Amino acid sequence: MNTLPTTRVKTLPTKIIIFIVSYCLIVWTSYANSAKDKELIIVVDPVSHCAVNVVPSDNESNCAILYPVGKNPCKNDAECVCSQKEKYISWRTSNADEFNIHFTDGSPFKRCQYRAERGEKLRCKIKNKGDYYYEVNVKGCATNPYDPRIVVQ
């Protein structure tokens, strides 16, 4: 009978490699989830049809997740959302009104419709880094537009 000599795989180096690969995978997954696409709800007053707030659909401040306490670019601004290039931000109104957004000084998006018809969602892909204020104009609102903020790092 012809048998080949077998060598025993050293278990310690193998375990270290498995640990390192597992650790890297966990870190990468947590980073990818913290910078996920954001859906924002434009809260509209049913009487005036004006935007009164813009909130994340998951009620979560992603700036607090992405940045350490002292480096959060939004600080305590509840209407500020943080994101990264190549991610998407989408908006919809709380009552399905038609709306549009207008960036006052540049835009984080390269191609975006900037408006949504009644019952539709507006979704845009981020292309530029920066700190952007924008206006939310809801159809039927007679007063000034609402002005939240996006920070892209």
Secondary structure, 3 states (H helix, E strand, C coil): CCCCCCCCCCHHHHHHHHHHHHHHHHHHHHHHHHCCCEEEEEEECCCCCCEEEEEECCCCCHHHHHCCHHHCCCCCCCCEEEECCCCEEEEEECCCCCEEEEECCCCCECCCCCEECCCCCEEEEECCCEEEEEEEEECCCCCCCECCEEEEC
